[in-house]
Amino acid sequence: MQSKTDMTTELALLGLLAALWGASYTFIKIGVETIPPITFIAARTLIAGGILLALIRWRGLAMPKDGATWWRFMVQACLNSVVPFTLIAAAERSIDAGLATILNATSPIFTFLLTALITRHEQVTARKLFGVGAGIAGICLIVGTQALGGLGHQLWAQLAVVAATVCYAGAAIFGRGFRGLDPMLPAAGSMLCGAVILVPLSLVVDRPWTLSPSTASILALLALSVFSTALAFCIFFRLIHTLGSVGTTSQAYLRVPIGVGIGVVFLGESLGPTAFWGMGCVVAGVAAMTIPARSPALAR
């Protein structure tokens, strides 16, 4: 059983993860203005994987050498980086960063459904059902009716973000299989496997040596790789084991006000008037899905 101090630490990390991933949508929006999506994500996975590998060596750890673990790293890479990263990057050439944030925030719903209907590795409780409902209500309030009216535009880009969201839900559940490994190992392994897939594809499709990216796009790529990928995935794999897959993906609710807010400040995107009420619902939903109920013994 986790102590109150331990749970405070985990919830603080959940908030940090939400901030890092909330900022990622703005980084992507700026980056893909002058860098094609495949090349942008190939560089993201390569840089992040290299940083994580260097940190692993610095800490005196060693990457697994068995083929079975690396095969799992490859599957995790497809679910958590190769497919969703590329889909979102391609979509953000057509839609706002804020809208991408909102659509991608549905990952806890898919995780909850996969957990309840297929894997059944976590208990389905009334509190988690309430958390899903409160989170969705908060999302609707934050977006506002005017923003929701734009959901019919750029349909394929929006469907791409939803498909990426389903991949993230699967990754949150599949990532539980790395229990016992230091969180940096699956993070680095999945990033490096993603780079192995995407770098050759980038060389063939985009011929990156012919590109002329802007300084803003390069800086956005570096920030995305170092903070919103390398650091974020270390936190992600830790939280999978401490808060569970549904609890970890509930950071998507926090990611909404953060991601939309960053889009408002730096990209000039608009925010609906009911955002503050929405944020209250979001916080309630996250609390319901992440704070464990006290056992009868503890209560006594």
C-alpha positions in Angstrom: 0.0 0.0 0.0 1.3 3.4 -0.9 1.8 6.0 1.8 0.3 9.5 1.6 3.7 10.9 0.7 4.2 8.4 -2.1 0.8 9.1 -3.6 1.5 12.9 -3.4 4.7 12.3 -5.4 2.9 10.1 -8.0 0.1 12.7 -8.5 2.8 15.5 -8.9 4.4 13.4 -11.5 1.0 12.9 -13.2 0.6 16.7 -13.4 4.2 17.1 -14.8 3.5 14.4 -17.4 0.3 16.2 -18.4 2.2 19.5 -18.8 4.9 17.9 -20.9 2.5 16.2 -23.2 0.2 19.2 -23.2 3.0 21.3 -24.6 3.9 18.7 -27.2 0.9 19.6 -29.4 2.2 23.2 -29.8 5.8 21.9 -30.4 4.4 19.6 -33.1 2.3 22.4 -34.7 5.4 24.6 -35.0 7.7 21.8 -36.1 5.6 20.4 -38.9 5.3 23.9 -40.5 8.7 23.3 -42.2 9.5 19.6 -41.4 7.5 16.8 -43.0 5.7 14.6 -40.4 7.7 11.4 -41.0 11.0 13.1 -40.8 9.9 15.2 -37.8 8.9 12.1 -35.8 11.9 10.1 -37.0 14.2 12.8 -35.5 12.0 12.9 -32.4 12.4 9.2 -31.6 16.1 9.2 -32.6 17.0 12.1 -30.4 14.9 11.0 -27.4 16.2 7.4 -27.7 19.8 8.6 -27.8 19.3 10.8 -24.7 17.7 7.9 -22.8 20.4 5.5 -23.8 23.1 7.9 -22.6 21.3 8.3 -19.3 21.0 4.6 -18.9 24.8 4.2 -19.5 25.5 7.0 -17.0 23.4 5.3 -14.4 25.3 2.1 -14.9 22.3 0.2 -16.2 22.3 -2.1 -19.3 19.7 -2.6 -22.0 18.2 -6.1 -22.1 19.9 -8.5 -24.6 17.2 -11.1 -25.1 15.2 -11.0 -28.3 11.8 -11.5 -26.6 12.2 -8.2 -24.7 13.3 -6.3 -27.8 10.3 -7.7 -29.7 8.1 -6.3 -26.9 10.0 -3.0 -27.3 9.2 -3.0 -31.0 5.4 -3.6 -30.3 5.4 -0.8 -27.7 7.2 1.5 -30.2 4.4 0.9 -32.8 1.7 1.5 -30.2 3.2 4.4 -28.4 5.3 6.3 -30.9 5.6 5.2 -34.5 1.9 5.1 -35.4 0.4 7.7 -33.0 3.2 10.3 -33.2 3.1 10.2 -37.0 -0.7 10.4 -37.2 -0.8 13.4 -34.9 2.0 15.2 -36.7 0.3 14.7 -40.0 -3.1 15.8 -38.6 -1.7 19.0 -37.1 -0.8 20.3 -40.6 -4.6 20.7 -40.9 -6.1 21.2 -37.4 -5.2 23.4 -34.4 -3.0 22.1 -31.6 -5.9 22.7 -29.1 -8.3 20.5 -31.1 -5.7 17.8 -31.4 -5.2 18.0 -27.6 -8.9 17.7 -27.0 -9.4 14.7 -29.3 -6.4 12.9 -28.0 -7.7 13.4 -24.4 -10.2 10.5 -25.0 -7.4 7.9 -24.3 -8.7 7.1 -20.8 -12.1 6.2 -22.3 -10.5 3.7 -24.7 -8.2 2.4 -21.9 -11.1 2.0 -19.6 -13.1 0.1 -22.3 -10.2 -2.2 -23.2 -9.6 -2.8 -19.5 -13.2 -3.5 -18.7 -14.1 -5.6 -21.8 -10.9 -7.4 -22.7 -7.9 -7.5 -20.3 -9.9 -7.0 -17.0 -6.6 -6.5 -15.1 -8.0 -3.5 -13.1 -11.2 -3.4 -11.1 -14.1 -1.4 -12.7 -15.5 0.8 -10.0 -18.2 3.4 -9.7 -15.5 6.0 -9.0 -13.7 5.2 -12.2 -16.9 5.4 -14.1 -17.6 8.8 -12.5 -14.0 9.8 -13.4 -14.6 9.1 -17.1 -17.9 11.0 -17.0 -16.5 14.0 -15.2 -13.5 14.1 -17.5 -15.7 14.1 -20.6 -18.0 16.7 -19.2 -14.9 18.9 -18.4 -13.6 18.4 -22.0 -17.0 19.5 -23.4 -17.0 22.6 -21.2 -13.4 23.5 -22.0 -14.0 23.2 -25.7 -17.3 25.0 -25.7 -20.1 24.7 -28.2 -18.4 27.0 -30.7 -15.3 24.8 -30.9 -17.3 21.7 -31.1 -19.1 23.1 -34.1 -15.8 22.9 -36.0 -15.4 19.1 -35.5 -16.8 18.4 -39.0 -13.9 20.2 -40.7 -10.7 18.3 -41.6 -12.5 15.0 -40.9 -9.6 12.8 -41.8 -7.2 14.7 -39.7 -9.5 14.4 -36.7 -10.0 10.7 -37.3 -6.2 10.3 -37.4 -5.9 11.8 -33.9 -8.7 9.5 -32.6 -6.8 6.5 -34.2 -3.6 7.7 -32.4 -5.6 7.8 -29.2 -6.7 4.2 -29.5 -3.0 3.3 -30.0 -2.1 5.1 -26.8 -4.8 3.2 -24.9 -3.3 -0.1 -26.1 0.2 1.1 -25.2 -0.9 1.9 -21.6 -2.1 -1.6 -21.1 0.7 -3.3 -23.0 3.3 -1.3 -21.1 2.3 -3.2 -17.9 4.3 -6.1 -19.3 7.5 -4.3 -18.5 7.0 -4.5 -14.7 10.3 -5.1 -13.0 12.4 -3.2 -15.6 13.7 0.3 -14.8 11.3 2.7 -16.4 14.1 4.1 -18.6 14.7 0.8 -20.3 11.3 0.4 -22.1 11.3 4.1 -22.7 14.7 4.0 -24.5 14.0 0.6 -26.1 10.7 1.8 -27.6 12.2 5.1 -28.8 15.2 3.3 -30.5 12.9 0.8 -32.1 10.7 3.6 -33.4 13.8 5.3 -34.9 14.8 2.0 -36.6 11.4 2.0 -38.3 11.1 5.7 -39.1 14.6 6.9 -40.1 14.8 4.6 -43.2 11.2 5.6 -44.1 12.2 9.3 -43.8 15.2 8.9 -46.0 13.1 7.3 -48.8 10.0 9.4 -48.5 11.2 12.9 -47.5 14.9 13.0 -48.5 15.6 15.2 -45.4 18.9 16.5 -46.8 16.8 18.5 -49.3 14.8 20.3 -46.5 15.2 23.8 -45.2 13.6 23.8 -41.7 13.1 27.1 -39.9 14.8 27.8 -36.6 11.5 27.7 -34.8 10.8 24.2 -36.1 14.2 23.0 -35.1 13.9 24.4 -31.6 10.4 22.9 -31.3 11.8 19.5 -32.4 14.5 19.7 -29.7 12.1 20.7 -26.9 9.7 18.0 -28.0 12.4 15.3 -28.0 14.1 16.2 -24.8 11.3 17.2 -22.5 8.0 15.9 -24.0 9.5 12.6 -25.1 12.6 11.5 -23.2 11.6 12.8 -19.8 7.9 12.2 -20.3 8.3 8.6 -21.2 10.4 7.9 -18.1 7.6 9.3 -16.0 4.9 7.4 -18.1 6.4 4.0 -17.5 6.8 4.7 -13.8 3.2 5.7 -13.4 1.9 2.7 -15.3 3.2 0.6 -12.4 2.2 3.0 -9.5 -1.2 4.3 -10.7 -2.2 1.7 -13.2 -3.0 2.1 -16.9 -6.4 3.8 -16.4 -5.0 6.2 -13.8 -2.0 7.0 -15.9 -4.0 7.8 -19.0 -6.2 10.1 -16.9 -3.5 12.7 -17.3 -5.2 13.3 -20.6 -7.8 15.3 -18.7 -5.2 17.6 -17.3 -3.6 17.7 -20.6 -6.6 19.4 -22.1 -6.5 22.8 -20.2 -2.7 22.8 -20.4 -2.6 22.0 -24.1 -5.4 24.4 -25.0 -3.9 27.1 -22.8 -0.5 26.9 -24.5 -2.2 27.0 -27.9 -4.0 30.2 -26.8 -0.9 31.9 -25.5 1.6 30.9 -28.2 -0.5 30.2 -31.3 -3.4 32.6 -30.8 -6.0 29.8 -30.7 -9.3 30.6 -28.9 -10.6 29.2 -25.7 -14.3 28.8 -24.8 -15.9 30.9 -22.0 -16.8 27.9 -19.8 -13.1 26.7 -19.5 -12.9 27.3 -15.7 -15.9 25.1 -15.0 -14.4 22.5 -17.3 -11.1 22.5 -15.5 -13.0 21.8 -12.2 -14.6 18.8 -13.8 -11.3 17.6 -15.2 -9.6 17.8 -11.8 -12.5 15.9 -10.2 -12.3 13.2 -12.9 -8.5 12.8 -12.4 -8.9 12.5 -8.6 -11.7 9.9 -9.0 -9.6 7.8 -11.3 -6.2 8.1 -9.6 -6.6 8.4 -5.8 -7.2 5.0 -4.4 -10.0 4.4 -2.0 -9.1 3.7 1.6 -9.4 0.1 2.6 -11.8 -0.8 5.6 -8.8 -1.6 7.7 -7.1 1.7 7.0 -10.4 3.5 7.7 -10.6 1.9 11.1 
